[in-house]
Structures are given as C-alpha cells and as structure tokens.
Amino acid sequence: MTFDEDTIQTIWEKGRVMQDHDATQWRKDECGAWIYREHYGVTDTEFGWKIEKVMPDVSERADSFRPFHHRNSYNIANGAPHCHVTADRIELAPMEHVDRPRNREL
C-alpha cells in the first residue's frame, strides 16, 4: 500500500514520544523499538520503520494504522504486536535515560 506524505506524518505522530528526544525525529513503536522519521520504508538501518494495519476493518483511514520498526509487526487476529526489536535498556537504571537511541533484538 502506498501512502501520501500527509498520511505518513499522521501515522508517524501515533508513535510514542520520548520526553528526552526530539519528537519530530525520534519515536518508539508499540514494541518500544526506536524509529527515526527520515528512515520510513528503509529496512537496512537500525531505526527504519513501516506502517502496519492494526484494525481488522477494511477502512484505509489513518486511524487503522500505526508506525512499527521494520522488523516488528502487528497481529490483527490476536490484537497484539509481534516484537522482534525493542529499545535497549541493558545496564541502565530504571529512571536513567539513554543519551543516544539504541535498539536490540529480542
């Protein structure tokens, strides 16, 4: 499916904003993986992302879609994300923030 730039931006804005990073460039998907705005459709980068349908309706409204890391997906049948990649918090204290986004495979 092809999306116009306005729809891509609307779906991008559904990603989780992280207080300590620029929300115009960095978000997290439903699995907690970092995604980078300029890497939409790119699959050979750590922060590439795609658009996944998350509602079983046949509608093509932006409300039916969410941004996901290119290796993660959404299973409409069971209503849950299928996560292969998430943010890397290894060796970080619970309240400590990362200074540079990083992902890890699950």
N, C-alpha and C positions, 0 to 999 in steps of 0.2 A: 504494500500500500504506500502511496506517495502522499506526503503532507506538505502544505504550503508553509512558508516561514512563520506566519501568524499562529497557525495551529501548533507548530513545533514549539514556539515560545510559550503558548498557553499550557501545553503539556509539560514543558520544562519547569514551569512555575509550580507544578504539583510535586516536585521533588522536595525532600526535606532540607530546609535552610539550616545551616550551622552558624551559630552566633559569631564565631571567631574567624569566619571566612566570607569572602565576597560572594553574595548570593546571586549576582549576575553571572558569575563564572563557575562556582562550585555548589553542588548539591549532593544529597545522598538518595539512593533509591530505596525501595521498601525492604531490601535486604541489608541496608546500611552501607552499601558499597559507594565509594566516591565516584562521581561523574563530573565531567568537565564540559561546559556548554559548547565550546568550539569543536568537540570531538563527537558530535552527533553523527551516527552512521559509520564511525570508524571502529574497526574491530582489531586492529593491530597495535592498540595502545592500552595502557593500564586503566585509563579513565573514559574509554569510549562508551557510548550509550545508544540505546534504541528505544523505540516506542512499542509498548506491549498493550494489547487489549485486556482489560480486567473485568469487563461486564459481558454476560452472555447475550445481551440483546444484539440485534442486527444493526443498531444505530451506529453511525460513524461520527457521532458527536465527540468533541474533545473530552467530555466527561467519562467516556468509555475507555480511556487510555491513561497510562502512567509512564513516566520515564524509568528505564531499567538499565543497569550496567549491561554491556553487550553479552556477557556470559550468564546473566541471570534471566529468569523468565517468570511468567505468571500462569498458574494452572487454573483456568476458569472453572473446571469441573469441581475442584475441591475448594475453590475460593482462597487460595494461598499462593504466595510467591515460592518459586523454586530457586534457591540460592546456591550459587557456586562460589561467589565472591562477596566479601564483606569488608568493612573498614578494619584496618589492623590496629588493635589497641594493646598488643602484646608489649609488656614491660611499661605500661602507662598506669599511673594511679587512677582510681575511679573518677576523680574530678579533674584530672590533668587533660589538657587539650593537645592535639598534635599541632606542630608548627608547619608541617607540610603534609598534605593529604597523602595517604598511602592505603593500598588495598592488599588483601591476602586471599588465597584460595582456601576454601573450607575443606 
